[in-house]
Amino acid sequence: MSGRKEMRAIRVANYGGPEVLQVDPKVPVPVPSDTQVLVEVKAAGVNPVDTYIRSGSFGTTGPLPYTPGADAAGIVSKVGAKVTKFKPGDKVYVIRNVSGGYAEFTVAEESNVGKLPSHLSFSQGAGLGIPCYSASRAFIKAKGKVKPGNTVLVHGASGAVGLACVQIGKAKGLTVLGTAGTKEGMDLVLKHGAAKAFNHKEQGYIDKVLEATNGTGPDIIIEMLANVNLDTDMKIINKGGIIVVVGSRGNVEIAPRLLMFKESIVTGFALWNAPPEEIVEMHQVISEGLTKGWLVPSVQKEYKLEEAPLAHEEIINNTGTTGNRILIM
Ligand code: NAP
């Protein structure tokens, strides 16, 4: 137990650009309730959704000021009276918290805390929450087609969610095809278990995807940039296939007639809408991946807490993604 009363944390006083992410050195250390765990944060995950909320353009915004960040990893500092699974000193990861992750301490409900396996670093642990749970939910949405022997195209596989999709898809016995925008990204996608990788910046790469499926097209497409790719996805999906939209940053024109020809399904999700039975299923997949060792986040870059504005700029504007962006306390 640290006994500290104050901590450094990012505070957002007004919605706006990355510059509104300010370090406050005197934020009170949160106090856990009976069912909560206080974690001394060593690493906090940065996710695209953090930037949407910070900008004020997103639907789900709470009272100001606030500390951003859902995902973290660190050491248990204190537990509430009803907490049974954790004790001070345990190394843990946090998939959702109540006080904000971009801080030296965070509190989370016991049900949103997991033991960090010894083969993962704190930075990797901070990459488990939103990315891995979203990847897991994408396969729940594609359930009808998740069968060994079927093919999934992870369209945008080099990012935090995409790499988790590659690993989960492989573990489920699917043949995984993945795209990235650089050779480095493609190599990483292959290293994480994809059978083939393609460059989504290269002209004609879609023909190569079709060739890799003997012309039939993938049975599942998990889409990270639907505003660019949805129309193409609807053209190349196998008959009766499922397209799961995970990410989109704008509008797109599509030909609805393709749905008739392909008898395909286009679906999507927002992680926070997951019903309780899907949360149980997601926990099971993540915990199996951690126990068996096949789920390993890849950290692209670590930033200091005061570099949170840079992390927000880079996660939205950079190309050549190779995994998670993490703040180190
Ligand atoms: P990330 O780590 O920044 O990865 C972005 C991915 O998109 C990279 O693989 C990038 O590849 C790829 N990409 C860039 N241009 C592309 C193109 N033309 N076609 C296909 N892919 C392309 O982000 P993330 O955390 O994985 O999240 C991915 C998206 O899902 C974001 O938009 C995020 O907001 C969204 N998301 C949604 C949910 C939900 O609940 N629905 C949950 C989590 C995330 P290169 O950089 O190699 O080009």
Boltz pocket constraint, residues with backbone or C-beta under 6 A from the ligand:
constraints:
  - pocket:
      binder: B
      contacts: [[A, 47], [A, 48], [A, 49], [A, 130], [A, 131], [A, 134], [A, 155], [A, 156], [A, 157], [A, 158], [A, 159], [A, 160], [A, 161], [A, 162], [A, 179], [A, 180], [A, 181], [A, 182], [A, 185], [A, 200], [A, 223], [A, 224], [A, 225], [A, 228], [A, 229], [A, 245], [A, 246], [A, 247], [A, 248], [A, 269], [A, 270], [A, 271], [A, 272], [A, 315], [A, 318], [A, 319], [A, 320], [A, 321], [A, 322], [A, 323], [A, 324]]
      max_distance: 6.0
